[in-house]
Amino acid sequence: MISLTSYAFVSMALFTIGVMGVISRRNIFVIYMSLELMLNGLNLFLVTFARHHLNLDGQIISIMVIAIAAAEAAIFLSVIILLFRSKKSLDTDMFNTLKEGKK
């Protein structure tokens, strides 16, 4: 049987890898995938402790997060496609049109 500590360690590792991906990458698509990895780490953590405490609240919240992430994925990927069509790049440095003082 795998212990609670092992699941918690894996979920924290997933979350940490996601944070490092968001901080260190410049590609919008990679940043989005890192955010999804962070959500999956959080979901694993919620399900782990819900199972440990014999409570379904964490699992219900996790299913709701997965459903919201699925809807958000469709919207975010369409925005990525529109950004790529307009700038021909997904580098975050290319998207500075909303910065104050830049024209």
C-alpha positions in Angstrom: 0.0 0.0 0.0 1.3 3.4 -0.9 1.4 5.9 2.0 -0.2 9.3 2.3 3.2 10.9 2.3 4.0 9.5 -1.1 0.9 10.9 -2.7 1.5 14.3 -1.0 5.1 14.3 -2.2 4.1 13.6 -5.8 1.4 16.3 -5.7 3.9 18.8 -4.3 6.4 17.8 -6.9 3.9 18.3 -9.7 2.9 21.7 -8.3 6.6 22.8 -8.0 7.4 21.7 -11.5 4.4 23.7 -12.7 5.5 26.8 -10.8 9.0 26.5 -12.2 7.5 26.2 -15.7 5.4 29.3 -15.3 8.4 31.3 -13.9 11.1 30.2 -16.3 9.3 29.8 -19.7 8.5 32.5 -22.3 6.2 30.5 -24.5 2.5 31.1 -23.8 1.5 27.5 -24.5 4.2 26.1 -22.2 3.0 28.5 -19.5 -0.5 27.2 -20.0 0.6 23.6 -19.7 2.5 24.5 -16.5 -0.7 26.0 -15.0 -2.6 22.8 -15.9 0.2 20.8 -14.2 -0.2 22.9 -11.1 -4.0 22.3 -11.1 -3.4 18.5 -11.4 -1.0 18.6 -8.5 -3.6 20.5 -6.4 -6.3 17.9 -7.5 -4.1 15.0 -6.4 -3.5 16.7 -3.1 -7.2 17.3 -2.5 -8.1 13.7 -3.5 -5.3 12.3 -1.3 -6.4 14.1 1.9 -10.1 13.5 1.1 -9.4 9.8 0.9 -7.3 9.9 4.1 -10.0 11.5 6.1 -12.8 9.4 4.5 -14.5 12.5 3.3 -15.9 13.2 -0.2 -15.5 17.0 -0.2 -12.0 17.1 -1.7 -13.0 14.7 -4.4 -16.1 16.8 -5.3 -14.0 19.9 -5.4 -11.4 18.1 -7.6 -14.1 17.1 -10.1 -15.4 20.6 -10.2 -11.9 22.0 -10.9 -11.4 19.4 -13.7 -14.7 20.5 -15.3 -13.8 24.2 -15.1 -10.4 23.5 -16.4 -11.9 21.7 -19.4 -14.0 24.7 -20.3 -11.1 27.0 -19.6 -8.9 25.0 -21.9 -11.1 25.5 -24.9 -11.2 29.3 -24.4 -7.5 29.6 -23.6 -6.5 27.5 -26.6 -8.6 29.6 -28.9 -7.0 32.8 -27.5 -3.6 31.2 -28.1 -4.5 30.6 -31.8 -5.7 34.2 -32.2 -2.5 35.5 -30.7 -0.4 33.3 -32.9 -2.3 34.4 -36.0 -1.8 38.1 -35.2 1.9 38.0 -34.1 3.2 34.8 -35.7 4.9 33.9 -32.4 3.9 32.7 -28.9 6.8 34.4 -27.1 5.5 36.6 -24.2 7.9 39.4 -25.1 6.0 39.9 -28.4 2.7 40.8 -26.5 3.4 44.3 -25.2 0.7 46.2 -26.9 -1.2 46.9 -23.6 1.9 48.3 -21.8 1.7 52.0 -21.0 3.9 54.2 -23.1 4.5 51.6 -25.9 3.1 52.2 -29.4 
